[in-house]
Each structure stands twice: as structure tokens, then as C-alpha cells.
Amino acid sequence: MPETMSGLEAALAEASSPTWTQRIRAGRDLASFAEVPEAGEALVGLLLDVEDTAVTRQTAEALARVGTVAAMRLIALAVADADDNQADWLQTGVCDAFVGPDGVPDLAVVCGELARDPEEAVRQGATAVSAWADDTRR
């Protein structure tokens, strides 16, 4: 089995852990697999974690740092389903990605692509994420 797949499987297992620190690690580890359907499903669950806002925040930051269309689409989907508290922590996570030393990809370009997504929830979420990115850069 290729090492990346064993890493993916281990992270998928951690995503459903009762321990919040393991779920955070899963969010970080799964972010680079955002285009893999099983990982995407687990990541949306972590973005909308009902037990710990740190999981939401750290997963959103990890996905924003990846910055691909697949990664940002998952954040947009989560934003569409988030309650106000979850949305605040999603926003904080996305904004955290901007203050790191590595910077992040140009999320405005990615959100622009997502604004044309066939799924309305993705379009709405991408609009919110784009606004967060704009506010952070000011």
C-alpha cells in the first residue's frame, strides 16, 4: 500500500476520534487530500465539529493554507451549513491562515472560481469566504 494512502486511512480514522486533539490532527492531515471524496466528507464533518470549536478553527486554517479549489469548496460547503458560532470559528480559521509565515494562495481567485459552482450552497459560502479574505487583507 502506498504510504500516502496509509496516511489518508489513519487520518480518516482519527477524524471520528472522541479526542479533540486527534480530530484536529486529522483535519490538518486530511487537508492535502481535499479532492478525495472520503477525505472531503470527513473534512466537512470536522469543519462543523459540534464538540470543539478548536477542531473547526484548525481544520479551516489547514484547508485555507492548502488553498486549492477542492479545499476551499469544502469550507464554502461548511459555511452554508454552519450556525453563527461555527461560522465565526470558520472565519477565524481562514483568517489565521493569512497571519502565518507561509502566506496563503490567492483565495480571491479560488473563490471567484467557486462563485460559478453549480451548487448554490458553494456559491454562497464562497462569497462569505471571499469577504473574510478581503477583510483580512485590509
N, C-alpha and C positions, 0 to 999 in steps of 0.2 A: 504494500500500500504506500503511495507517495506520502512524504512527510506532511505536505500541506493538507491533505485530506485527513490525516490523523489529527492535525491541529484543529481543523474545522470540526471534526467529530467531538473532540474534547471540549471545544468552546461551546458547541451546541448543548452538550451535556451540562456544562456549567450555567448556561442561560436559564435553566429551570431549577437551579440550586435554591434551597431555602436561605442560604447565606448571602447577604447583600454584597459582600466583598467579592465573592465568586461571580455574582451576576455582573458586577462592574468589570471584572477581568474578562468575562465573556463578551460584553459589549465592545471593549477595546479590541479583543482578538477577532471578533466577527466582522468588525467594520471593513476590513480589507476584502471580505467575502460578500459584500453587499449585493452583488449581482447574482449570487447563488440563491435560488428560491428558498431553501430551508433556512439559510442564514438570514435572509431578508425577513422572513416570518418571525424568527426568534428576535431579531433586532427591533422590529416594531413592538413586540411584546416588552422588550427591555426599555424602549423609549417611553412606553406607557406603564411602567412598573408602578403598581399600586401600593407597594410596601415601602419603598425607599426612594426619595427624590434624588439621592446621590446617583442611583443607577440611571435614572432619566438623564441627569445632567452630564455624567461622564460618557454615556453612550452617544448623546447628541454631539458632544465635543469631538469624540473619536470619528464619528461619521463626517462632521464638518471638516475635519482635518484631511480625511480621505478626499472629500470634495467632488467625487465623481457624480455623474447624473444618477446612477443607481443608488449611491449613498444618500444624496440629497432628496431623492424621491421618497426614501423611507422616512426621512424627517418630515417631509411635506405630508405624507400619509398620516403620521402620528399627530401632527399639528391639527389635522382635520378632525381627529377623534379625541383630542385632549380636552380635559376640563381646564378651567382657568389656572389652577395651581400647576398642573402638568405643563401647560403652555408656557408658564413663567419659567419653569425649570428647563424646558426645551430651549427657550430663548437664551437663558443663561449659559447653557452648554454650547450653543452655537457661538455666542459672543466670546466665551472663554477661548475658543479656537483662534480667535483673532489676536489675543494677547500673548500667545505662546511665542517662543523664539523662532519657530519654523515658518510662521505665517500660514496662510491657507490659500487654496486655489481661488480664483475669482468666482465667488459664489453668485455674483450678479449674472454672469454668463450662463452658469448652470441653471439658475432659477429662471432665466429667460427661456431656456430650452423647455423646462418643466411647465412654464406658463402655456405651452402648446400641447401639453399632455392630454390624451383623450379622456382621462378620468378627472371629473370636476374636483374631487377632493384633493388631488395632487395639485391642480392649478391653484386652488385656494390656499393650500398650505405653502406652495412656492411663493405666492405673493407675500404671505406673512414673513417667511424666512428672508426674502429679499429686502423687506423693510427693516428687519432686525440687522441685517448686514449693513445696510445704508446708515442706520443709526450708530452702529459701532464704529464705522469709519469716520464719522464726523468729529 
